[in-house]
Amino acid sequence: MSASASTVNAYARSTGQSRSLVLDPWIIGTVAALLLIGLVMVASASIGISEKETGAAFHYFVKQLMFVGLGLVAAGIGLAVPTRIWDERSTWLLIGAFVLLVLVLVPGIGYVVNGSRRWIRLGFMNFQVSEAARVMLLMYVSSYAVRRADELRTDFKGFMVPVGVLGAAAVLLLCEPDFGAATVLLATGIGVLFLAGARVLHLLVPVLVGSVGLAALALISPYRMRRLTGFLDPWGDPFDSGFQLSQSLIAIGRGEWFGVGLGASVQKLFYLPEAHTDFVFAVLAEEFGFVGVLVVVSLFALLVTRALMISREAAQAGQTFQSYVAASIGIWIGLQAFVNIGVNMGLLPTKGLTLPLLSYGGSSMLVTLGWLGVLLRINHDTQATGRVGKVSRTPREGRRA
């Protein structure tokens, strides 16, 4: 990412800001640790299925290494682009997000896997458009919260504009179907609007309507009901609807305190489906035990905390848009990690969401690292103002019910 220094310096000269590139060591160190753990776990969890499907034991590991490399390039781009550009182009980001969400539903363009049309073929990989669309939509919501701050905080119609955008995007995601991505998008968007000063009573409307709507979808959809009942009692049907979760729980239970050792997992050997993608956390728990789980959870907690701290510092420096974007990054990563880990432990129904920076997958890796590059840029721009730590009015002052 240091290769972007010349671009940053050029931007700094044009704005009169500090020329030195400020990189946050907590973000870089935490992300590096999660990436290394993720590469090790993808290599371990995929070795059996990789050898069976391709004849090469480390096929998926090599591809994941390539995705990490591409993701670091995306992070460099996110670091190099001034954050004001995203604010100025927020309407185009909104249009681009909906174009992607519509295109993936078109037969012949959208690629179907396991009954869901979520991907577009890009030659060397299948790209999951919801990953990029969520980032673009949250950028728009953050920009709207700055441009229409007074309407958002006082007028219900002004508040419902971004809510309507998020709702329309969620409907398109449900058409794929991608229940998990729709839920995370809505929750993160509502979180950003809350931080932007929306009234609590206004927030209750989309929360209640969304909760009732998602619950109704789950109840009227047979396959979602099977997932729900399997989550409530996986041992009631351990060889069908509860198979995935029961195997995950067995893996986590076998890990005990210190695990069975790297590479010694039994559940990854064709017992646990999606061992290197959605359920890589269960393999980690089996091989490294409670200690390994504690390390990973602590790293995610540190990453989310630092993102929210950068958001606060940006608000103190008067960079409101950057503050909202940093907060959305922290909320999104924390929420998706929570959901994935909760699914692996049987606390939540299966959602099909990856564990950021750890699970196998090019789309998730590219978008997550790219967005973390934006977070590093926000931190650089904030530190360059020289106003971090000074008391200033925050968006939440004057909140009314």
CORJO-V80500 format. One record per residue. RES is the residue in one letter. PHI is phi in whole degrees, -180 to 180 (999 if undefined). Layout:
{{RES & PHI} {RES & PHI}}
//
This chain:
{{M & 999} {S & -66} {A & -65} {S & -85} {A & -59} {S & -63} {T & -65} {V & -63} {N & -64} {A & -63} {Y & -65} {A & -63} {R & -64} {S & -76} {T & -111} {G & 81} {Q & -86} {S & -57} {R & -83} {S & -76} {L & -79} {V & -101} {L & -110} {D & -77} {P & -67} {W & -69} {I & -65} {I & -63} {G & -65} {T & -65} {V & -64} {A & -61} {A & -65} {L & -66} {L & -64} {L & -65} {I & -62} {G & -62} {L & -63} {V & -62} {M & -73} {V & -65} {A & -61} {S & -71} {A & -72} {S & -100} {I & -61} {G & -71} {I & -69} {S & -66} {E & -68} {K & -68} {E & -83} {T & -120} {G & 84} {A & -115} {A & -63} {F & -112} {H & -59} {Y & -70} {F & -64} {V & -63} {K & -65} {Q & -64} {L & -62} {M & -65} {F & -63} {V & -63} {G & -60} {L & -65} {G & -65} {L & -67} {V & -63} {A & -61} {A & -64} {G & -63} {I & -66} {G & -60} {L & -73} {A & -78} {V & -81} {P & -58} {T & -65} {R & -64} {I & -63} {W & -64} {D & -66} {E & -68} {R & -104} {S & -62} {T & -65} {W & -66} {L & -63} {L & -62} {I & -61} {G & -61} {A & -62} {F & -71} {V & -62} {L & -63} {L & -68} {V & -80} {L & -58} {V & -67} {L & -86} {V & -81} {P & -58} {G & 96} {I & -106} {G & -74} {Y & -105} {V & -95} {V & -134} {N & 54} {G & 84} {S & -115} {R & -101} {R & -120} {W & -120} {I & -121} {R & -70} {L & -121} {G & 84} {F & -85} {M & -159} {N & -99} {F & -97} {Q & -86} {V & -66} {S & -62} {E & -63} {A & -71} {A & -62} {R & -62} {V & -63} {M & -64} {L & -67} {L & -69} {M & -61} {Y & -63} {V & -60} {S & -63} {S & -67} {Y & -61} {A & -64} {V & -86} {R & -68} {R & -117} {A & -59} {D & -66} {E & -64} {L & -63} {R & -88} {T & -120} {D & -110} {F & -64} {K & -64} {G & -63} {F & -71} {M & -76} {V & -61} {P & -67} {V & -65} {G & -64} {V & -62} {L & -64} {G & -65} {A & -64} {A & -64} {A & -64} {V & -62} {L & -64} {L & -65} {L & -70} {C & -73} {E & -69} {P & -95} {D & -139} {F & -62} {G & -66} {A & -63} {A & -63} {T & -65} {V & -65} {L & -61} {L & -62} {A & -65} {T & -67} {G & -61} {I & -63} {G & -62} {V & -65} {L & -64} {F & -62} {L & -66} {A & -77} {G & 108} {A & -62} {R & -66} {V & -61} {L & -65} {H & -66} {L & -65} {L & -65} {V & -64} {P & -66} {V & -64} {L & -68} {V & -63} {G & -64} {S & -63} {V & -65} {G & -64} {L & -65} {A & -65} {A & -65} {L & -61} {A & -66} {L & -75} {I & -89} {S & -101} {P & -58} {Y & -71} {R & -70} {M & -65} {R & -63} {R & -64} {L & -65} {T & -69} {G & -65} {F & -69} {L & -71} {D & -147} {P & -63} {W & -80} {G & -69} {D & -145} {P & -69} {F & -108} {D & -137} {S & -65} {G & -99} {F & -62} {Q & -61} {L & -69} {S & -63} {Q & -68} {S & -65} {L & -66} {I & -63} {A & -61} {I & -64} {G & -64} {R & -66} {G & -68} {E & 48} {W & -82} {F & -119} {G & 82} {V & -92} {G & 107} {L & -60} {G & 87} {A & -95} {S & -63} {V & -95} {Q & -65} {K & -73} {L & -85} {F & 72} {Y & -90} {L & -96} {P & -65} {E & 56} {A & -64} {H & -96} {T & -114} {D & -68} {F & -116} {V & -66} {F & -64} {A & -65} {V & -67} {L & -60} {A & -65} {E & -69} {E & -86} {F & -121} {G & 67} {F & -61} {V & -63} {G & -63} {V & -61} {L & -62} {V & -63} {V & -65} {V & -62} {S & -65} {L & -65} {F & -66} {A & -63} {L & -66} {L & -63} {V & -65} {T & -60} {R & -66} {A & -62} {L & -69} {M & -67} {I & -63} {S & -60} {R & -65} {E & -65} {A & -65} {A & -63} {Q & -63} {A & -85} {G & 81} {Q & -100} {T & -68} {F & -58} {Q & -62} {S & -63} {Y & -67} {V & -65} {A & -61} {A & -65} {S & -64} {I & -63} {G & -63} {I & -63} {W & -62} {I & -64} {G & -63} {L & -68} {Q & -68} {A & -64} {F & -61} {V & -65} {N & -61} {I & -66} {G & -62} {V & -65} {N & -61} {M & -94} {G & 80} {L & -88} {L & -137} {P & -65} {T & -61} {K & -120} {G & 75} {L & -99} {T & -79} {L & -91} {P & -52} {L & 74} {L & -113} {S & -69} {Y & -69} {G & 153} {G & -73} {S & -61} {S & -62} {M & -66} {L & -60} {V & -70} {T & -62} {L & -68} {G & -61} {W & -70} {L & -67} {G & -63} {V & -62} {L & -62} {L & -63} {R & -66} {I & -61} {N & -63} {H & -61} {D & -63} {T & -67} {Q & -65} {A & -69} {T & -72} {G & 73} {R & -112} {V & -68} {G & 94} {K & -83} {V & -73} {S & -147} {R & -72} {T & -100} {P & -60} {R & -85} {E & -66} {G & 82} {R & -63} {R & -123} {A & -79}}
//
